[in-house]
């Protein structure tokens, strides 16, 4: 971290992208750096006093209460995402299916349903993992105003985002989902494993 802005950027990187706290916190931290520098403190001393950027980000986020998303809202968001990916898979495979049917390759057509299912599963993992890592939300989560976060409220890492959705690839999704009905914070089994959860987006952030 060579500059104050580098430190501030690292703090903000661990916060959900849409939270309005980001701009307020950035302004507050710039004020801290400016005030302490005026008092003669070095950049290294200021950073040492502020502490680890991740811990500082989590301390700011701890002031914002996390409300677990209702099971029905999470399910509705998931259904919307599956429908979106199913449409995408249809667009991808429709030309190939038509060509096979037109050329009477009926044996190959028999394998298309399996190929579509495998493709949708892979697309789902990539799409959800990248979306939650970058923005904390997929399209479905955005429309239903819910967000995936770490248990502290910070942004999920790419590793956590992948682990959250491994049940789709491992074909244990329904067993994983059942945990959300009985855990205190409505967490699935693989959410407990990845130390993540799904929460309601605060009303001030809903557009």
C-alpha positions as CSV (number, residue, x, y, z in Angstrom):
1,X,0.0,0.0,0.0
2,X,2.0,3.0,-1.3
3,X,-0.7,5.7,-0.8
4,X,-3.7,6.5,1.3
5,X,-5.9,5.8,-1.7
6,X,-4.5,2.3,-2.1
7,X,-5.4,1.6,1.5
8,X,-8.9,3.1,1.1
9,X,-9.5,1.1,-2.1
10,X,-8.6,-2.1,-0.2
11,X,-11.1,-1.3,2.5
12,X,-13.8,-0.6,-0.1
13,X,-13.1,-3.8,-2.1
14,X,-14.4,-5.8,0.8
15,X,-17.7,-4.1,0.9
16,X,-20.7,-4.9,-1.3
17,X,-20.5,-2.8,-4.4
18,X,-24.0,-1.3,-4.1
19,X,-23.9,-0.2,-0.5
20,X,-24.1,3.6,-0.1
21,X,-21.7,3.3,2.8
22,X,-18.8,3.0,0.4
23,X,-18.7,6.7,-0.5
24,X,-19.3,7.8,3.1
25,X,-16.5,5.6,4.4
26,X,-14.1,6.7,1.6
27,X,-14.8,10.4,2.5
28,X,-14.3,9.7,6.2
29,X,-11.1,7.8,5.7
30,X,-9.6,10.5,3.5
31,X,-10.5,12.9,6.3
32,X,-8.6,10.7,8.8
33,X,-5.5,10.6,6.6
34,X,-5.6,14.4,6.0
35,X,-6.1,15.3,9.6
36,X,-3.4,12.9,10.9
37,X,-0.9,13.9,8.2
38,X,-1.5,17.6,9.2
39,X,-0.6,16.6,12.8
40,X,2.8,15.3,11.5
41,X,2.1,11.5,11.4
42,X,3.7,9.5,8.6
43,X,1.6,7.5,6.1
44,X,2.9,4.2,7.6
45,X,1.9,5.3,11.1
46,X,-1.6,6.2,10.0
47,X,-2.1,2.9,8.3
48,X,-0.7,1.0,11.3
49,X,-3.2,2.8,13.5
50,X,-6.1,2.2,11.2
51,X,-5.2,-1.5,11.1
52,X,-5.9,-4.3,8.6
53,X,-8.2,-3.1,5.7
54,X,-10.3,-6.2,5.9
55,X,-10.9,-5.9,9.6
56,X,-11.6,-2.2,9.2
57,X,-14.2,-2.9,6.5
58,X,-15.9,-5.5,8.6
59,X,-16.0,-3.1,11.6
60,X,-17.9,-0.6,9.4
61,X,-20.2,-3.2,8.1
62,X,-21.0,-4.5,11.6
63,X,-22.9,-1.3,12.2
64,X,-25.4,-2.4,9.5
65,X,-27.7,-5.1,10.7
66,X,-27.9,-8.2,8.4
67,X,-31.4,-9.6,7.9
68,X,-31.6,-13.1,6.5
69,X,-33.5,-13.3,3.3
70,X,-36.8,-15.3,3.5
71,X,-36.7,-18.8,2.0
72,X,-39.4,-18.1,-0.5
73,X,-37.6,-15.0,-1.8
74,X,-34.3,-16.9,-2.3
75,X,-36.2,-19.7,-4.1
76,X,-37.9,-17.2,-6.4
77,X,-34.5,-15.6,-7.2
78,X,-33.1,-19.0,-8.0
79,X,-36.0,-19.9,-10.3
80,X,-35.6,-16.6,-12.2
81,X,-31.9,-17.4,-12.7
82,X,-32.6,-20.9,-13.8
83,X,-35.2,-19.6,-16.3
84,X,-32.6,-17.1,-17.6
85,X,-30.0,-19.7,-18.1
86,X,-32.5,-22.1,-19.7
87,X,-33.4,-19.5,-22.3
88,X,-29.6,-18.9,-22.9
89,X,-29.1,-22.7,-23.4
90,X,-32.0,-22.8,-25.8
91,X,-30.5,-20.0,-27.8
92,X,-27.1,-21.8,-27.9
93,X,-28.4,-25.2,-28.8
94,X,-31.5,-24.5,-30.9
95,X,-29.5,-24.1,-34.2
96,X,-27.6,-27.4,-33.6
97,X,-30.8,-29.3,-32.7
98,X,-32.5,-28.0,-35.9
99,X,-29.5,-29.0,-38.0
100,X,-29.5,-32.5,-36.5
101,X,-33.2,-32.9,-37.0
102,X,-33.0,-31.5,-40.6
103,X,-30.2,-34.0,-41.4
104,X,-32.1,-36.8,-39.7
105,X,-29.3,-37.5,-37.1
106,X,-31.9,-38.9,-34.7
107,X,-29.3,-40.9,-32.7
108,X,-27.4,-37.7,-31.8
109,X,-30.6,-35.9,-31.0
110,X,-31.2,-38.4,-28.2
111,X,-28.2,-37.1,-26.4
112,X,-29.2,-33.4,-26.6
113,X,-31.3,-33.3,-23.3
114,X,-28.3,-34.6,-21.3
115,X,-26.0,-32.1,-23.0
116,X,-28.4,-29.2,-22.3
117,X,-28.7,-30.2,-18.6
118,X,-24.9,-30.4,-18.2
119,X,-24.4,-27.1,-20.0
120,X,-27.1,-25.3,-17.9
121,X,-25.4,-26.7,-14.7
122,X,-22.0,-25.5,-15.8
123,X,-23.4,-22.1,-16.9
124,X,-25.2,-21.8,-13.6
125,X,-22.0,-22.3,-11.6
126,X,-20.0,-19.9,-13.6
127,X,-22.7,-17.3,-13.9
128,X,-23.7,-17.3,-10.2
129,X,-20.1,-17.5,-8.9
130,X,-18.8,-14.6,-11.0
131,X,-22.0,-12.5,-10.3
132,X,-21.9,-13.0,-6.6
133,X,-18.1,-12.4,-6.5
134,X,-18.3,-9.2,-8.4
135,X,-21.6,-7.7,-7.3
136,X,-23.0,-10.0,-4.6
137,X,-26.1,-10.6,-6.8
138,X,-27.3,-12.5,-9.8
139,X,-30.1,-11.1,-11.9
140,X,-32.6,-13.0,-9.8
141,X,-31.1,-11.8,-6.6
142,X,-31.1,-8.2,-7.8
143,X,-34.8,-8.4,-8.8
144,X,-35.8,-9.9,-5.5
145,X,-33.5,-7.5,-3.5
146,X,-31.3,-10.1,-1.8
147,X,-27.5,-10.3,-1.7
148,X,-24.9,-12.9,-1.0
149,X,-22.3,-11.8,1.6
150,X,-19.8,-13.2,4.0
151,X,-21.1,-13.8,7.5
152,X,-19.5,-10.4,8.4
153,X,-21.4,-8.6,5.6
154,X,-18.3,-8.2,3.5
155,X,-18.1,-9.2,-0.2
156,X,-17.7,-12.9,-0.9
157,X,-14.4,-14.0,-2.5
158,X,-14.3,-16.0,-5.7
159,X,-13.5,-19.2,-3.8
160,X,-16.4,-18.7,-1.5
161,X,-18.7,-18.0,-4.4
162,X,-17.6,-21.3,-6.1
163,X,-18.0,-23.4,-2.9
164,X,-21.5,-21.9,-2.4
165,X,-22.7,-23.5,-5.6
166,X,-20.9,-26.8,-5.7
167,X,-24.1,-28.7,-4.9
168,X,-25.3,-28.0,-8.4
169,X,-22.3,-29.8,-9.8
170,X,-22.3,-32.5,-7.1
171,X,-26.0,-33.1,-7.6
172,X,-26.8,-32.7,-3.9
173,X,-28.7,-29.5,-4.3
174,X,-31.9,-30.6,-2.6
175,X,-30.0,-32.0,0.5
176,X,-28.1,-28.7,0.6
177,X,-31.3,-26.6,0.4
178,X,-32.9,-28.5,3.3
179,X,-30.4,-27.0,5.7
180,X,-31.8,-23.5,5.0
181,X,-35.1,-24.5,6.6
182,X,-33.5,-25.4,9.9
183,X,-30.4,-23.2,10.4
184,X,-30.6,-20.0,12.5
185,X,-29.6,-17.7,9.6
186,X,-31.3,-19.7,6.9
187,X,-28.0,-20.9,5.6
188,X,-27.6,-23.9,3.2
189,X,-25.0,-26.5,4.1
190,X,-22.5,-25.2,1.6
191,X,-23.1,-21.6,2.8
192,X,-22.1,-22.8,6.3
193,X,-19.0,-24.4,4.8
194,X,-18.1,-21.2,2.8
195,X,-19.0,-18.9,5.7
196,X,-21.5,-17.0,3.6
197,X,-25.2,-16.2,3.8
198,X,-28.0,-14.4,1.8
199,X,-29.4,-11.3,3.3
200,X,-32.0,-8.7,2.4
201,X,-30.7,-5.6,0.6
202,X,-31.4,-2.5,2.9
203,X,-34.4,-0.4,1.7
204,X,-32.1,2.5,1.1
205,X,-30.3,0.6,-1.6
206,X,-33.3,-0.8,-3.4
207,X,-33.9,1.1,-6.7
